[in-house]
Every structure is written in C-alpha cells, then in structure tokens.
Amino acid sequence: MLQKHGCAMCHTFTGEDSLGPTLKGIYGRPAVLASGKPILRNHAYFRQKILRSDSLELAGDRNVMPNYSTVLSTQHLDDIIAFLQHLK
C-alpha cells in the first residue's frame, strides 16, 4: 500500500533519510513542531500528518508531503499506521 500511494518515493524503510524521514522506527519517536512545541509521533500524529500534512509543520521540515485526506479510506490509513507502529 505504501508503494501504491508513492510513500517510498520520499521515505525509506531502512533507517536512511531521503526527501522525507525514514519510516523505520519513526512511530513513538518525539519530534518538534515549527512552533517549538514537542510532539510524539503516535497514532493521532500520523493520522493528522498523513491526512493533512500541512497542518503539522515540523521544525526543519520541507513540508512537501501531499495530503491524503481524499485518497485513503479509514481502513487503509489505520493499516498504514499499524505498519509504522511495527516497523522497527
């Protein structure tokens, strides 16, 4: 599914950053918003970031990720987040 929606064009699964951050081990890692506020990359974070990436700007983020709110079903979104949670 991640290949189908183009995630692998900008993200890796190996630990190496690309245009976007690696997805390996990303679930549960802390991040910092552009406002300076800390945030945890949990289910709620990924739901918002995937559906409306422009609504969560991270410090130093290029913010080029497209919004997937009209592309993914709730089930597909939950499946992606579950995959990220287990990608160590």
Number of C-alpha atoms within 10 A of each C-alpha: 11 12 8 7 11 10 15 17 12 14 19 17 16 12 14 12 14 12 14 18 15 17 21 18 15 20 21 14 10 11 15 17 14 13 10 10 10 13 15 15 18 16 16 10 16 20 19 16 20 20 17 16 20 15 12 19 15 19 15 9 15 10 14 11 16 13 16 17 16 8 11 15 11 11 9 13 19 15 13 17 20 13 14 20 18 11 14 13
